[in-house]
Amino acid sequence: MKKDKGIQQIIDNGLLFQANRMVFMPFGFVLAYKDVDGKPQLFVKDMRDKPEEARFYKEVLEAGADKYESFTLEEGFELMNRRRKKLGYAVQNWSRKKHK
């Protein structure tokens, strides 16, 4: 994945959809994009005063879920496996316990 195509890949593969659905929207934020000179630029929309607007319409929800599922099955699991082989994990775990 080339650096200049990273944002478009995130959009096309449903990763932006999933991040919004699982992380940003429950707190009233939306990570959105707009085209600037033909390239997508990410920005954050603060929807905390209008939480009812930080949601997906049914068609968008279904399309985003389909894109994310396809990406995960076709490419995503392999990317996570490569990361696991290199680092020993795919997702970084954390603990709130203080270590001595």
C-alpha positions as CSV (number, residue, x, y, z in Angstrom):
1,M,0.0,0.0,0.0
2,K,1.5,3.3,-1.1
3,K,1.6,6.1,1.4
4,D,-0.3,8.5,-0.8
5,K,-3.1,5.9,-1.3
6,G,-3.5,5.0,2.4
7,I,-6.5,7.1,3.1
8,Q,-8.3,5.9,0.0
9,Q,-7.5,2.3,0.9
10,I,-9.0,2.9,4.4
11,I,-12.2,4.3,2.8
12,D,-12.5,1.6,0.1
13,N,-11.9,-1.3,2.4
14,G,-14.5,-0.3,5.0
15,L,-11.9,0.4,7.7
16,L,-13.1,4.0,8.1
17,F,-16.7,2.7,8.3
18,Q,-15.7,0.2,11.0
19,A,-13.6,2.7,13.0
20,N,-16.6,5.1,13.0
21,R,-19.1,2.4,13.9
22,M,-17.0,0.9,16.8
23,V,-14.9,3.8,18.1
24,F,-15.9,7.3,17.1
25,M,-19.7,7.4,16.8
26,P,-20.5,5.9,20.2
27,F,-18.7,9.0,21.7
28,G,-20.3,11.4,19.3
29,F,-17.5,11.9,16.8
30,V,-17.2,11.0,13.1
31,L,-14.0,10.6,11.2
32,A,-15.0,11.9,7.8
33,Y,-13.2,12.8,4.6
34,K,-13.5,15.3,1.7
35,D,-11.7,15.5,-1.6
36,V,-9.1,18.2,-1.8
37,D,-7.4,18.4,-5.2
38,G,-8.6,14.9,-6.0
39,K,-7.2,13.4,-2.8
40,P,-9.2,12.5,0.3
41,Q,-8.4,14.4,3.4
42,L,-9.6,13.1,6.8
43,F,-11.1,15.4,9.4
44,V,-13.1,14.9,12.7
45,K,-16.7,16.0,13.0
46,D,-17.9,16.7,16.6
47,M,-21.4,15.4,16.8
48,R,-21.7,15.4,20.6
49,D,-24.5,18.0,20.5
50,K,-26.3,16.0,17.8
51,P,-25.8,12.4,18.6
52,E,-28.8,11.3,16.5
53,E,-26.9,12.5,13.4
54,A,-23.8,10.3,14.2
55,R,-25.3,7.2,12.7
56,F,-25.5,5.3,9.4
57,Y,-28.6,4.9,7.3
58,K,-29.5,1.3,6.7
59,E,-28.1,1.2,3.1
60,V,-24.8,2.8,4.2
61,L,-24.5,0.5,7.2
62,E,-25.0,-2.6,5.0
63,A,-22.6,-1.4,2.2
64,G,-19.9,-0.5,4.8
65,A,-20.3,-3.8,6.6
66,D,-20.0,-5.7,3.2
67,K,-16.8,-3.8,2.3
68,Y,-15.3,-4.4,5.7
69,E,-16.2,-8.1,5.7
70,S,-14.8,-8.6,2.1
71,F,-11.6,-6.8,3.0
72,T,-11.1,-8.8,6.2
73,L,-11.7,-12.2,4.4
74,E,-9.7,-11.4,1.3
75,E,-6.8,-9.4,2.7
76,G,-7.1,-8.4,6.3
77,F,-6.5,-11.7,8.0
78,E,-3.3,-12.2,6.0
79,L,-2.1,-8.7,7.0
80,M,-2.8,-9.5,10.7
81,N,-1.0,-12.8,10.4
82,R,2.1,-11.1,8.9
83,R,2.0,-8.6,11.8
84,R,1.7,-11.5,14.3
85,K,4.7,-13.2,12.8
86,K,6.9,-10.1,12.9
87,L,5.8,-8.8,16.3
88,G,4.3,-11.7,18.1
89,Y,0.9,-10.1,18.2
90,A,-1.7,-8.6,15.9
91,V,-3.5,-6.4,18.4
92,Q,-1.6,-4.7,21.3
93,N,-3.0,-5.7,24.6
94,W,-2.8,-3.3,27.5
95,S,-3.4,-3.4,31.2
96,R,-4.4,-0.7,33.6
97,K,-2.4,-2.3,36.3
98,K,0.8,-0.5,37.1
99,H,3.9,-2.6,36.7
100,K,6.6,-2.6,39.3
